[in-house]
């Protein structure tokens, strides 16, 4: 029997009458909460365990874990597209999606899938909240930032960006400084340093490896640029923050305490 014929038979059976799906309104409200950066609403949904509730939810696999994984993929896909529509950089949105979906391969229980779901939706939500707080840029500048994000490991010049956007380098330079308050080169440097900080904290790459990966002209140039932005060398940064909780930067107070010889060691970044 073909799949089409099997479906026609199932559609006419009594068993299918027992299957009822809840209205999609609730799911779309949740997706929109993520895409709008509504952290309180998304966190409440996670705490209530709505993702693992079975009532009104379709059964996509007879295996409970696989069934939940399929729902995870659907949720991630919907959130990715809504976040992209609401302004998240294209490559960031889809790379984040790929990252979390691939993590499913290592999970073997419903509890693990639920925990990954909660981390995933909160990650998207927090990124969208930051986007809404900082987004006052024109279309050209948003496209400029998206290009920088997608090519951050390459050497990027103002001429490269102007060519992509179809404007003159001088015009783009003035517009970028006017809207963001920093020069294009300073913004690119800051983005590269942010990625370098993550590599220092969560990888074992050497200084020269990081310098090469982010297209700094040399290891010494990378160290100098890092120190100018962060206030310490890459080595000191790694010694202090290696494997410390992500997305937390050191506060000014903690930095002062450390410099003054206080007892606060390995203070997570905020």
C-alpha positions in Angstrom: 0.0 0.0 0.0 1.3 3.4 -0.9 1.7 6.2 1.7 -1.1 8.1 0.0 -3.5 5.1 0.2 -2.5 4.4 3.7 -3.3 8.0 4.7 -6.7 7.7 3.0 -7.4 4.6 5.0 -6.3 6.3 8.3 -8.3 9.4 7.5 -11.5 7.3 7.3 -10.8 5.2 10.4 -12.3 5.8 13.9 -8.9 6.1 15.5 -8.1 9.4 13.9 -11.2 11.0 15.4 -9.6 10.6 18.8 -6.7 12.9 17.8 -7.3 16.5 18.4 -4.7 19.3 18.0 -4.8 22.4 20.1 -5.2 25.7 18.3 -2.0 27.0 16.8 -2.6 30.4 18.4 -0.8 29.5 21.6 2.3 28.3 19.8 2.4 31.4 17.6 2.0 33.7 20.7 5.0 31.8 22.1 7.1 32.2 18.9 6.3 35.9 18.8 7.3 36.3 22.5 10.7 34.8 21.6 11.0 37.0 18.5 10.1 40.1 20.4 12.5 39.5 23.2 9.9 39.0 25.9 12.1 37.2 28.4 9.5 37.0 31.2 6.8 35.4 29.0 9.3 32.9 27.5 10.7 31.9 30.9 7.2 31.4 32.3 6.4 29.1 29.3 9.5 27.1 30.1 8.8 26.9 33.8 5.3 25.6 33.0 6.8 22.9 30.8 4.5 23.6 27.9 7.0 22.1 25.5 6.5 18.6 26.9 2.8 18.7 27.4 1.1 16.0 25.3 -2.5 17.2 25.2 -3.4 18.7 21.9 0.1 18.0 20.4 0.6 15.9 17.4 2.5 12.6 17.7 5.3 12.6 15.2 7.0 9.4 16.3 6.1 6.4 18.3 9.3 6.8 20.2 8.8 9.5 22.9 12.3 10.9 22.7 12.3 11.0 18.9 8.9 12.6 19.0 10.1 15.4 21.2 13.2 15.9 19.0 10.9 16.3 16.0 8.9 19.0 17.9 12.2 20.6 18.9 13.2 20.9 15.3 9.9 22.4 14.3 10.0 24.9 17.2 13.6 25.9 16.3 12.7 26.4 12.7 9.7 28.6 13.4 11.6 30.7 16.0 14.6 31.1 13.6 12.4 32.4 10.8 10.4 34.8 13.1 13.6 36.1 14.7 15.1 36.7 11.2 11.9 38.5 10.1 12.2 40.7 13.2 15.7 41.7 12.5 18.2 39.1 13.6 21.2 38.8 11.3 20.5 36.0 8.8 23.7 34.0 9.4 23.4 34.4 13.1 19.8 33.1 13.1 20.5 30.0 10.9 23.9 29.2 12.4 22.3 29.2 15.9 19.5 27.0 14.6 22.0 24.5 13.1 24.0 24.5 16.4 21.1 23.6 18.6 19.5 21.0 16.2 22.9 19.2 15.9 23.0 19.0 19.7 20.0 16.7 19.6 22.3 13.9 18.3 23.9 13.7 21.8 20.6 13.6 23.8 18.9 10.4 24.7 16.1 11.3 27.2 13.1 13.5 27.2 14.5 15.5 30.1 17.6 16.3 28.1 15.6 17.5 25.1 13.4 19.7 27.3 16.4 21.3 28.9 18.0 22.0 25.5 14.7 23.5 24.3 14.6 25.8 27.3 18.2 26.9 26.7 17.6 27.4 23.0 14.5 29.5 23.3 16.0 31.7 26.1 19.1 32.2 23.9 17.1 33.4 21.0 15.0 35.6 23.3 17.9 37.3 24.9 19.6 38.0 21.6 16.3 39.5 20.3 16.0 41.7 23.4 19.5 43.0 22.9 18.7 43.7 19.2 15.6 45.7 20.1 17.4 47.7 22.7 20.2 48.7 20.2 18.5 48.8 16.8 18.1 52.3 15.7 20.1 51.9 12.4 19.2 52.4 8.8 18.9 49.6 6.3 22.5 50.3 5.0 24.0 50.0 8.5 22.0 46.9 9.4 23.2 45.3 6.1 26.7 46.4 6.9 26.6 44.8 10.4 25.2 41.6 8.9 28.1 41.4 6.4 30.6 42.0 9.2 29.0 39.2 11.3 29.1 36.7 8.4 32.7 37.6 7.4 34.2 38.3 10.9 37.0 35.7 10.3 38.1 37.6 7.2 40.0 40.8 6.8 37.2 43.4 6.2 37.8 46.9 4.8 35.5 49.9 4.4 36.0 49.4 0.6 34.7 45.8 0.9 31.6 46.9 2.7 30.9 49.9 0.4 31.2 47.6 -2.6 28.7 45.1 -1.2 26.3 47.9 -0.4 26.8 49.8 -3.6 27.8 53.1 -1.9 31.0 55.1 -1.7 33.4 54.3 1.2 33.3 58.0 2.4 29.5 58.0 2.5 29.4 54.7 4.4 32.1 55.8 6.8 30.2 59.0 7.7 26.8 57.2 7.9 28.2 54.4 10.1 29.8 56.8 12.5 26.7 59.0 12.7 24.3 56.1 13.5 26.5 54.0 15.7 28.9 56.5 17.3 31.9 54.5 16.3 34.0 54.1 13.2 33.6 51.0 10.9 37.1 49.9 11.8 36.4 50.2 15.6 33.2 48.3 15.2 34.9 45.5 13.3 37.7 45.4 15.9 35.2 45.1 18.7 33.4 42.2 17.0 36.6 40.4 16.4 37.7 40.9 20.0 34.3 39.6 21.3 34.8 36.4 19.3 38.4 36.2 20.5 37.1 36.4 24.1 34.8 33.4 23.5 37.7 31.4 21.9 39.9 32.2 24.9 37.2 31.1 27.3 35.8 28.1 25.6 38.6 26.6 23.4 42.2 25.6 23.6 43.3 27.5 20.6 46.7 29.1 21.0 47.1 32.9 20.6 48.6 32.5 17.2 45.7 30.2 16.1 43.1 32.8 17.3 45.0 35.7 15.6 45.0 33.7 12.3 41.4 32.6 12.6 40.3 36.2 13.0 42.7 37.6 10.3 44.8 39.8 12.6 48.0 40.7 10.8 50.1 39.0 13.4 50.0 37.5 16.9 51.6 40.7 18.4 49.0 42.8 16.6 46.2 40.6 18.1 47.6 40.9 21.6 48.0 44.7 21.2 44.4 45.2 19.9 43.0 42.9 22.6 44.7 44.8 25.4 43.6 48.1 24.0 39.9 47.0 24.0 39.7 44.7 27.1 42.4 46.2 29.3 44.4 43.0 29.7 46.4 40.6 27.5 44.7 37.6 26.0 46.7 35.3 28.3 45.6 37.1 31.4 42.0 37.0 30.2 42.2 33.3 29.6 43.8 32.7 32.9 41.0 34.6 34.6 37.9 33.5 32.7 38.6 30.1 31.1 35.4 28.1 31.1 33.6 30.6 33.2 29.8 31.0 32.5 29.1 32.4 29.1 27.8 36.0 28.3 28.8 37.5 31.7 31.1 40.5 31.6 33.3 41.6 34.5 31.8 44.5 36.4 33.8 47.7 36.9 33.6 47.1 40.7 35.1 43.6 40.5 37.9 44.8 38.2 38.8 47.5 40.8 38.7 44.9 43.6 41.0 42.7 41.7 43.4 45.5 40.9 43.4 46.5 44.5 44.4 43.0 45.6 41.0 42.0 46.8 40.0 38.4 47.4 37.6 38.2 44.4 39.2 35.7 42.0 37.8 34.2 38.8 34.8 36.6 38.9 32.6 35.7 35.9 32.2 38.2 33.2 29.0 40.2 33.1 
